[in-house]
């Protein structure tokens, strides 16, 4: 026989009756432990809808079982394993978190910018742990955040009734694509679209940003972008001390999901970074030293700088060789022309157009594209024209100096061939 909650718990008081269920504060008959009981509303639904509702309750329990860390209530008791048996009234009991909701606190008194930042960073850190366990909450709002012992530095996330759990049991029905999820605190476009992608942890991150704004202002964002194209933090003046976080909100409240913060940890780190910069803002020396240390320790930046130096030197050597060729070959008959210096350090390559033109008429020109590319331990220099395509001219080891004499010889030989072909075309066409 399936167990019923009355066999193990007694009611202390009713807490809430929402659209999906009833919650009560209860006491264990066995050991006096205090918990929060959740049961579905007693109402008749068509079988397929009842199946979804009972499946959601089981899904919430499975999520709570996997979230075994402070900041999320602990599951104490349940009978949701019987969710397929429609004759069994379902219930579960989770640990009671003493304290007021964030909504109650902010309605009474807003948090200071520092308190709001600390709360939001803690909330984002909790969400990172939730997401690491393949759970997405999908209903972050002020009423679903409890301040443990009324401490704004210790938020707890409750009500996983709309959550998605990628690790949940096989057979639990998924939320139908036509069903709207989320809340009215901040309606997300991905949650309101028919068949939209509704399981992305980045959606929780933007809801947490809404909590940050709300905590310091009492402003409920409602939508990501209003009719005038304004993001939530642009719709009303930010409270004193919050303007420095505008860059955080600029990113967090982007409508395209791939332009927002891509994880809760990234958003949390951004808050920390902005606070640190604000503290150091009046000390230019501290800010410069911090930036210098950051740049010097970044391997990617250093690698790109080193790569750029190697390619830059190679192309400048080619430029010098072409200048020397023009001077010794054509004298006052030719001028050198060039342009389009372009180094792509992250692609290990760079190019430059350099050649010659008839003196007094630089529209009649022979200007190949020279390219220097790092491939493994060597730098390869090539020359490209429309007639002959790309040809290798010279190569040298990355760690060694350039043999300028050998390079000049190869560049001159290449240019001689190109110029002869160019003059042939000019003569054949009657230009000269």
Beta strands, then each sheet from edge to edge (+ up, - down):
strand 1: 9-17
strand 2: 21-28
strand 3: 34-40
strand 4: 75-78
strand 5: 91-95
strand 6: 135-136
strand 7: 145-147
strand 8: 155-157
strand 9: 164-165
strand 10: 186-187
strand 11: 222-223
strand 12: 334-344
strand 13: 349-358
strand 14: 361-375
strand 15: 378-385
strand 16: 389-397
sheet 1: 1+ 2- 3+ 5- 4+
sheet 2: 6+ 9-
sheet 3: 7+ 8-
sheet 4: 10+ 11+
sheet 5: 12+ 13- 14+ 15- 16+
end
